[in-house]
Amino acid sequence: MRGWWRLGKWTVLIMFLHIIAILIFTKGFLLTRTELPHSSQCSDLSQSPCLSSSSSSCWTKPAVDRLIIIVLDALRFDFVAPSSFFEQKQPWMDKLKVLQRVALKNPSSAKIFKAIADPPTTSLQRLKGLTTGALPTFIDVGNSFGAPAIVEDNFIKQLIQNGKRVMMMGDDTWTQLFPNHFNKSYPYPSFNVKDLDTVDNGCIEHLVPSLYEQDWDVLIAHFLGVDHAGHIYGVDSVPMIEKLEQYNIILEEVIEVLQNQSGPGELHENTLLLVMGDHGQTLNGDHGGGSAEEVETSIFAMSFRDLPPMPSDFDSSSCEAARNICISSIQQLDFAVTVSSLFGVPFPFGSIGRVNPELYALAVGTWNVEKYKTGNGQDQKKLEEWMQNYINVLCVNSWQVKRYIDVYSALSVIGFSSEDLFHISDLYTKAEENWSYTKNLLLYKNESFDTSLPDLKRQIDGYFNFLSYVAELARSKWTDFNLKMMGTGIGIMLLSLYVHFLAIKKVNKSYGVSLPSSRDSGISFGLIFACFIVVIRACSLLSNSFILGEGKVANFLLATTGIMSLRYSFMKKKMLLEATIFLLLTFILRIAIEVGLSKQAATSQFMNVSSSWMRGISISQPVWAYMAEIVPILALMILGYFLYKAISSCCWGIPKYVILGTILSYLLIALHWATESNILNLAYLLKGIGKSCIPRTIYAIGLGQLSLLAFVQLFSKEDTSNYKGSLFVKMISILSACSSTIILLLGKQGALVALGSIVAGYCIMRLEGIERHTFNGAVGISSLHPLPVVQWSLLAVCLFFATGHWCAFDGLRYGAAFIGFDEFILVRQAILLTIDTFGFSHILSVFGLALFVAWPSFFNQTEHRRSLFSIKLFRIFMMYGLITATTVTATILCVAIQRRHLMVWGLFAPKFVFDVFGLILTDLLIFLASIYYFSGEEDSMQCDRGTEE
């Protein structure tokens, strides 16, 4: 153990520095908005300048008796809006026909809204935003798989505090966010994205029967089928169309039941129906970011009373002339406070939304201002009464927001700046200037008063200006960046880079290995060129455009190094085949990256069937369909043949059985793919086996293989007579043990990616030899040549993007976490998702670094000391970690510089999260690889050092 510690201590120190730096920087950058424990009470209104609605009500006069909220998860705006509103009609449009028909038939009591969400657009944050009326905090994205209870004041809490009964059915996230809040609840597990029907069927089972019951005031039904269909099949798919048509039937039945019971004195006489989405989704079914497709969703609101139309002064509708249907716009930020005003409960303490006039008018009613212009006195009086009532609601709304801003600024560490607070107070003062006059209008409205609609409109405009400014200010400056902590984190990251250099220098000095000398111009050029490539890649992360095209940048730099290797090959007239193959592989990787980016761009036709791009290559052409089925299996056969040759030539003992287990896993993977094939039709013969039993067997074999290798490390005496052969066996064993699970999770592309990685690694290793011969004419370990490690690092980045991933939460392939399983268990699914996301780019890449030392023909036969091989491998680990840490440091600097950028939460912050997670994972893997490869070093090192003496 002491032998390992001589080298491994540096990996521990560097990992410790990285963890500390990331924690400190994250604390300064991803600070959550301070969540105040305060809660609004009915009695608070006495502190405001506004009028109390009545002695029996709370903050506002209740306008509805019952509320039905039907949430259709990931409801795109074009699912609801008529296709005539868009340039081109798509197959998924006009499927919710009942909503369009009702909105067209009853424009004054039913309306379609375009609802704009604030990113990030994960379900957890959207539900928190909808119920609290506050802006989301980025850090909550990580809680989307285990939602904590909401501690802030919220609409659901206010309903319960004020004696309202709430019933919930559907997505179990609601019961996690609001434990013990529901009189009745029917939660269903929500994270099995392959299950399109369980949650929806549960809602259908309870929804319509509940409409006849009187034991609730608010009913919430959260459907998930559309969200899951998008994740698995995409928007333009048959399952998505079927789900939308199913929803149309359900909504038609719900509306019919409500209409039949909406007469005077009946159960739903004063009921408001809201059909809404929590967020949108891209054409591939992804969400989490801030693109228009993801933030634009819809709300359909319907009252069952006969109401006059909305005054044109407050109507933001855009209308489609041919069908005479109009669509309004609403911010999701306004939802909580608007619904609270309709129910008469206190507004959530931290809400900064505005009571939306159009949604408010659907329940409260209004009067047509056009009739007022004709001189109808009765119409004028009714319109003035509505506007006076709405002004009082806005007064309460503005007072509540101003109170929250004042309390937040007083209690938060940083809060808003004095300049911002002054401007907020100025706008509020202006809004209150005419309040005394307006209040008299409200108090003495039965007496003769020469009221003026322009005065009322001016008062409303004053409140609108105040509330709009506060919302925009919060969006632009809400996050409290702690620059000192961010600077400290950056400083520790820079220190870690120095420690990397120090580790390499110390180990080289201890074992008499020289660093590149300026007298060796060849090595100096190679070192400078490698550093130049790393610096270019790091600098590219300072641009949002290059972050979006990060895979292309890495591929371009990899091709550049390949061209340099080809130049060396021409100079020495050796290994031209390897150099040519390597360049060809970079070209193939570029195509694969383009396919992955096409998924990100939400325009891919490759993703119609599966998240694996191999599955979607032109289904319409039978030849390509057969190729997509056969080629991956052929690749598996080649991989199995390589392992068989390894067993035959140099593997013995337990490693031999580990590799045999991998060959068996490859056979099972081929069988698993066969059960999913549309050509072989084995799904019926192997019903249930291929779906769950085979993947679980492969997982079990992989776990058993890793356990055997750990047992060998702990209890088996290693043969030190042939360390090169032993190291090669170790590398083949660990890579084969990990590869089967990674290939299974990645799908049919996995086998091809694995095969390409082996060929690319072989080419890099071979070309490294020709480059070193070119520079100094001898092959040895006494020189430090980092270019192959730079190429390996760039190859790992290319593999990340080529396998259909990218640095955003909507780039996670959630379906991979459920291969072999139907139920959701957080730890298990998180592990599988991590393996799928970082399998090739991190896990196999780090353990595969031993290739540069382990290949039997790589070293000159005169270099036989084991300690030199260990030092070489250690320096490779350090160089790889240094390259990774350098790019992550650049990402952290970029995030700090661009912290006020428009795309900070949509692009830079997700990139930061992925990179720092990848860095810690890389450090951990280097630590584990050091233990695995360096175990038993003490005797050999002492022996070698004694020989030198």
LOMARLO-947925 format. One record per residue (C-alpha): residue in three letters; z, x, y. Coordinates in steps of 0.1 Angstrom, whole numbers, plus 5000, padded with zeros to 4 digits. Layout:
ALAZXY...
***
This chain:
MET500050005000ARG500750295023GLY497250425017TRP495750095029TRP498150085059ARG496850415073LEU493550235081GLY494649865080LYS497249895107TRP494449915133THR492949575121VAL496449415124LEU496949555159ILE493549445171MET493949095156PHE497349065173LEU495849165207HIS493048915203ILE495448625194ILE497648705223ALA494748735247ILE493148405236LEU496348215237ILE497148335272PHE493548275285THR493447935268LYS496747835284GLY495147915318PHE491747765312LEU492247465289LEU495347335307THR495646965300ARG496146735329THR499846685333GLU500746365315LEU503446195335PRO506045995315HIS506145725342SER505245365334SER504345075357GLN506744785360CYS506244435374SER509044505400ASP507144805414LEU504844575433SER507644505458GLN507144865471SER503544795479PRO502044645511CYS500144395490LEU500944025483SER502543905451SER500143675433SER502843415425SER506443385414SER505443355377SER502843635375CYS503244005377TRP500844225398THR497843995398LYS497243635389PRO496043615353ALA492443505350VAL492043495312ASP494343375284ARG492743555255LEU490643875252ILE488443985223ILE487344345223ILE484744435197VAL484044815197LEU480844925181ASP481345295178ALA478545525191LEU476745225207ARG473745365225PHE472745185257ASP469245125243PHE470744945213VAL471844665237ALA469444675267PRO466044505262SER463144745253SER461344635284PHE463844855304PHE462445165288GLU459145335289GLN458445315252LYS459745075226GLN461545235197PRO462345085162TRP466045065169MET465644855201ASP466044475205LYS468044445173LEU471144295190LYS469044005201VAL471943765204LEU473443965233GLN470143965252ARG469543595246VAL473043495259ALA472743725289LEU469343575297LYS470443215292ASN473843235311PRO473443515337SER476543405357SER478943405327ALA477443675305LYS476244015315ILE475144345300PHE476544665316LYS475445025313ALA478845195308ILE479145555318ALA481745765299ASP483246095310PRO482646385286PRO483646515261THR482446205242THR484646225211SER486145885199LEU489745995205GLN489246095241ARG487145785248LEU489845555234LYS492445735255GLY490245705286LEU489545345280THR493145245276THR494845475302GLY492145465329ALA492545845332LEU489946125328PRO489846295295THR491146645289PHE489046895270ILE491847025248ASP492146685231VAL488846745212GLY490746935187ASN492946635180SER489946415171PHE490846465134GLY494446385137ALA495046165168PRO498546195183ALA500245895197ILE499445835234VAL502445905256GLU500945815289ASP501145465303ASN498245255290PHE496744905288ILE498044845252LYS501544945262GLN501544715292LEU500344425271ILE503244475247GLN505844515275ASN504744195291GLY504943985260LYS501343985248ARG500443985211VAL497844235200MET495844225168MET493744525156MET491244575128GLY488944855118ASP489145225128ASP492645355119THR492545585150TRP494045285169THR497145285148GLN497545655152LEU497145635190PHE499345325192PRO501945325164ASN504045005162HIS502144845190PHE500244575170ASN501544245158LYS498944255131SER496744545121TYR494144605094PRO493344975097TYR490745145075PRO490145525071SER487545645096PHE486546005088ASN484345965057VAL481045965075LYS479145895043ASP480845555041LEU478945315062ASP480544995050THR484345005043VAL485544985079ASP482844735089ASN483544515058GLY487244515067CYS486444395102ILE484144125090GLU486644005065HIS489343945092LEU487443895124VAL485943545121PRO489043395104SER491243535131LEU489243355158TYR490843025145GLU494343165147GLN496743135176ASP499043435169TRP497343685192ASP496443725228VAL494244035225LEU492044105194ILE490544445189ALA487844505162HIS486444855159PHE483244885138LEU482145235126GLY478945175107VAL476545275135ASP478445595142HIS478445705105ALA474745605100GLY473845815130HIS475746115117ILE474146095082TYR470745955088GLY470045965126VAL469145685149ASP465545645138SER466445545102VAL466545245079PRO470345245075MET470745235113ILE468344945117GLU470144765089LYS473544815106LEU472344685139GLU470844375123GLN474144325104TYR476044345137ASN473644095153ILE474443845126ILE478243905130LEU478143875168GLU476043565166GLU478643405144VAL481543515167ILE479843375198GLU479143045180VAL482743005169LEU484043085204GLN481542845221ASN482542565197GLN486142605207SER485642665245GLY485942305256PRO488742185280GLY492142225263GLU490642405233LEU491642745219HIS489042955237GLU488642765269ASN489743075289THR488743365265LEU486843675276LEU484543845250LEU483744215254VAL481344395230MET481344755239GLY480745115227ASP483145405232HIS480345655237GLY476645695229GLN474845935205THR471846155203LEU468846065182ASN470446275154GLY473646085156ASP475646355173HIS478146315202GLY480846505219GLY478846655247GLY477846535281SER474146455278ALA472846125291GLU472345985255GLU476046065247VAL477745935279GLU475645625283THR476845335262SER477044955269ILE479444675276PHE478544305270ALA480944075287MET480943695283SER483143425297PHE483043075282ARG483442895315ASP480642765338LEU480743015367PRO478643055398PRO476643375402MET477843695417PRO477543765455SER474643985460ASP476744225482PHE478744335451ASP475944305425SER474644635413SER472344485387SER468844615380CYS466644335368GLU463644315345ALA461244075363ALA459243955333ARG462343825314ASN464643775344ILE467443965327CYS469744195348ILE471844485338SER474744615358SER476544945357ILE480245035352GLN482245345348GLN484445345317LEU487145485340ASP487345135355PHE487844955322ALA491644975319VAL492444865354THR489844585354VAL491144435322SER494744475333SER493944275365LEU492343995345PHE495443965323GLY497843995352VAL499744295337PRO500644605357PHE497944865359PRO498545185338PHE500545435360GLY497945715356SER494845505361ILE492445615388GLY489745355381ARG488645075403VAL488644705395ASN484944645389PRO483844345410GLU481144225386LEU483344225354TYR486144075374ALA483943795387LEU482843705352ALA486443595344VAL487743495378GLY484643335391THR482943365426TRP480643185448ASN477043225458VAL476843405492GLU473343275497LYS474642915499TYR477143035526LYS474143155547THR472742805547GLY475842685565ASN477642495537GLY481342505549GLN482742425514ASP480842715499GLN482042945527LYS485642855520LYS485342915483LEU483543245488GLU486243355513GLU489043255488TRP487443465461MET486943765484GLN490543735497ASN491843725461TYR489744035452ILE490844215483ASN494444165473VAL493644305438LEU491944605454CYS495044645476VAL497244665445ASN494644895428SER494545135458TRP498345145462GLN498745225425VAL496245505427LYS497745645459ARG501245635443TYR500045815412ILE498346095433ASP501546145453VAL503746155422TYR501346385403SER501046625432ALA504846645436LEU505546695399SER502446905387VAL502647275390ILE499547305411GLY498446945418PHE495846885445SER495347105475SER496847005509GLU493446955523ASP492446715495LEU495746525499PHE495246495536HIS491746355531ILE493046105505SER495845995529ASP493245955557LEU490945735536TYR493945525524THR495145485560LYS491745375571ALA491645125543GLU495044985554GLU494144965591ASN492944605590TRP495344515562SER497744335586TYR494944115598THR493644055563LYS497143975550ASN497543715577LEU494343555565LEU495843545530LEU499243415540TYR498043145564LYS494743055548ASN495542685549GLU495942685586SER493042695611PHE491743055611ASP488443185622THR487743395592SER484843625590LEU483043745559PRO482044075575ASP485744155581LEU486444085545LYS483544305534ARG484644585556GLN488144575540ILE486644585506ASP484344875516GLY487445065528TYR489145035495PHE485945125476ASN485545445497PHE489145545489LEU488945475452SER485545635448TYR486645955465VAL489745995444ALA487745945412GLU485146205422LEU487846445434ALA489646415401ARG486346475382SER485646795401LYS489146945404TRP491346785379THR491847085356ASP494447325369PHE493047665362ASN495847925362LEU493948235373LYS496748475367MET496948375330MET493148375327GLY493148725342THR495948845319GLY493948715289ILE490848895300GLY492849215306ILE494249205271MET490749145257LEU489549455275LEU492549645261SER491449545226LEU488049695232TYR489750025241VAL491850005209HIS488649965189PHE487350295204LEU490750455199ALA490950355162ILE487450505155LYS488350825174LYS491750865157VAL490450815122ASN487551055128LYS489851315141SER492351275113TYR489651335086GLY487451585104VAL484551345111SER482651425143LEU481451165169PRO477951195182SER477451495204SER475351505235ARG473651815220ASP472251585194SER469651405214GLY468451185185ILE471851045177SER472551005214PHE469350795218GLY470350585188LEU473850525201ILE472550445236PHE469950205222ALA472550025201CYS474849995231PHE472049875252ILE471249595227VAL474949485226VAL475249485264ILE472049285268ARG473349025244ALA476749015261CYS475148975296SER472948685283LEU476148485278LEU476548465316SER473748215319ASN473847855307SER470147875298PHE470648175276ILE473648015259LEU471447715250GLY468947955236GLU471448195221GLY469848195187LYS466448285202VAL468048565222ALA469648715191ASN466448685172PHE464448855199LEU466949145200LEU466949165162ALA463149185163THR463349455190THR465449675167GLY463049605139ILE460149725160MET462150045167SER462750085129LEU459050045123ARG458350315148TYR460750555129SER458950455097PHE455550555112MET456950885125LYS458250985090LYS455550785071LYS458250645049MET459550295041LEU456750115060LEU457149825035GLU460849775043ALA460149785080THR457349535077ILE459349295055PHE462249315080LEU460049215109LEU458548935088LEU462048805081THR462848795118PHE459748585123ILE460848345095LEU464348335111ARG462848245144ILE461047945128ALA464347835111ILE466147865145GLU463447655161VAL464047385135GLY467747405142LEU467147375179SER464947075173LYS467946895159GLN469947005189ALA467246865212ALA467546535195THR463746505189SER463546635153GLN461546475126PHE462946725102MET466346545102ASN465246205091VAL466746235056SER469246515055SER471146755077SER469547025056TRP466147095071MET464747165036ARG465146795028GLY463046675057ILE459846885055SER457046625057ILE458146365032SER454746195037GLN452946485020PRO453646494982VAL452946874980TRP455546955005ALA457946714990TYR457646894956MET457947224973ALA461147114991GLU462647024957ILE461347324937VAL461547624960PRO465347614965ILE465947604928LEU463547904924ALA465648084950LEU468748004930MET467148144899ILE466248464917LEU469848504929GLY471148444894TYR468748704881PHE470048964906LEU473648894895TYR472548924858LYS471049264865ALA474249364883ILE476249264851SER473849464829SER473949784849CYS477349834864CYS479849544860TRP482649544835GLY486049374828ILE487149084850PRO484349134876LYS481849064849TYR483448724842VAL483548644879ILE479848704882LEU479148494851GLY481148214868THR478848234898ILE475748214876LEU477347904860SER477947764895TYR474347814904LEU473247614874LEU475647334884ILE474247344920ALA470747304906LEU471947014885HIS473646864916TRP470346894936ALA468446734907THR470746434908GLU469846384945SER466146434939ASN463646164946ILE461246314921LEU463346354889ASN465246024893LEU468346164875ALA470845974897TYR471145684873LEU471645914842LEU474246124859LYS475845844880GLY479145964895ILE478846314879GLY476446474904LYS478046314934SER481646424929CYS482446594896ILE479846874899PRO480846984935ARG484546974925THR483847184894ILE482047444916TYR484947444941ALA487347504911ILE485247784897GLY485147954931LEU488947924936GLY489448064901GLN487148354908LEU489048444940SER492348414921LEU491048654894LEU489948904920ALA493348884937PHE494948934903VAL492849244897GLN493849384931LEU497549334925PHE498049424889SER495049624876LYS494750004879GLU491550094896ASP489150344881THR488750614908SER486350834889ASN483350654904TYR484350504937LYS480750424948GLY480250214916SER483750054919LEU483049964955PHE479649814946VAL481249604919LYS483949484943MET481349384968ILE479149194943SER482149024929ILE483548894962LEU480148794976SER479248604944ALA482548424943CYS482148294979SER478448224978SER478347934954THR480547704976ILE478747815008ILE475347744992LEU476447404979LEU477747295014LEU474647415032GLY472347215009LYS468947324997GLN468447565026GLY471447765014ALA469747934985LEU466848045007VAL469148175034ALA471148365008LEU468048524994GLY466748615028SER470148765037ILE470048995007VAL466549115015ALA467349165052GLY470549355042TYR468549575018CYS465949655045ILE468649735071MET470349965047ARG467150145037LEU465950175073GLU469250325083GLY468550615061ILE465150685076GLU466450665111ARG469150915104HIS466651145088THR464551105119PHE467351205142ASN469051495124GLY467151555092ALA470151505069VAL471951215054GLY475651225058ILE478751045069SER479651305095SER477651125122LEU478250775137HIS475150565138PRO475850205150LEU472350055151PRO472449915115VAL475749745123VAL474249595155GLN471349465134TRP473749325108SER475749145137LEU472549005152LEU471448885117ALA474748705113VAL474248525147CYS470648425136LEU471948285103PHE474448075122PHE471647905142ALA469147905114THR471347705092GLY471347415117HIS474547495136TRP475147555173CYS478147605196ALA479047245204PHE481146985186ASP478046775179GLY476747085161LEU479347045134ARG477846905101TYR480646665093GLY478846545062ALA479346875045ALA483146825046PHE482746525022ILE480546684995GLY482346594964PHE484946374981ASP485046024996GLU488546015010PHE489646215041ILE492446475038LEU492646675070VAL493347025056ARG490846995027GLN488046865049ALA488747115077ILE488447405052LEU485147275038LEU483847225074THR484847575083ILE483147725052ASP479947535060THR479947635097PHE480948005093GLY479948075057PHE476948295062SER477548405098HIS481148525092ILE482448515057LEU479548665038SER478648895067VAL482049065069PHE482449115032GLY478749225030LEU479349515054ALA480349725023LEU476649725014PHE476150025037VAL478650225016ALA478450064982TRP474750084973PRO474650354946SER471450534959PHE472550534995PHE474650854998ASN473751214991GLN475251324958THR477151604975GLU479351364993HIS481651264965ARG485051234981ARG486450884980SER488250915013LEU484950975031PHE483550655017SER486650465029ILE486450615063LYS482750525066LEU483550165056PHE486550155080ARG484350275109ILE481750005100PHE484449735101MET485649875135MET482149885149TYR481349535137GLY484649405152LEU483949585184ILE480549425187THR481949085181ALA484849135205THR482449255232THR480348945230VAL483448725230THR484848905260ALA481548835278THR481948465269ILE485448465282LEU484348635315CYS481548375317VAL483848085313ALA486248225340ILE483348275364GLN481747945357ARG484947735356ARG483647515384HIS480147485370LEU478747145364MET478347215327VAL481747385322TRP483047115298GLY479647025283LEU478447375275PHE480747665285ALA484047535271PRO482547445236LYS480947785235PHE484347945244VAL486047755216PHE483547845189ASP483448205200VAL487148265200PHE487648085167GLY484848295153LEU486548615167ILE489948535151LEU488148445118THR486248775120ASP489548965125LEU491148785097LEU488248855074ILE488149225083PHE491949235076LEU491349065041ALA488349285034SER490349595043ILE493049505018TYR490449414992TYR488349734996PHE491049985006SER493649904980GLY494850204960GLU493750444987GLU496950644989ASP496450864959SER492850934966MET493451025003GLN496351244995CYS494251414968ASP491351474991ARG493551605019GLY495251834994THR491851964983GLU490952045019GLU494052245023
***
